Amino acid sequence: MKTTWRFKMDWALLIRALFGLIFIVIAFQFQDWLPGAFGAVIIIIGIIAAFTKTGCGYNDRC
């Protein structure tokens, strides 16, 4: 079985990505690295969760 890094955009990933981007925009506006790092981590976790289909929004364990 071949594993690919492609996945479909779904609602859980979209919400996590928008939430992370809001923090990154706030980081640029206030020139503070902490909210930017937090936003980047949220986006990374969202991508990992969308790839593995685990976590809140995927398997009803939240």
Buried (B, 14 or more C-beta within 10 A) or exposed (E): EEEEEEEEEEEBBEBBBEBBBEBBEBBEEEEEEEBBEBBBEBBEEBBEBBBEEEBEBBEEEE
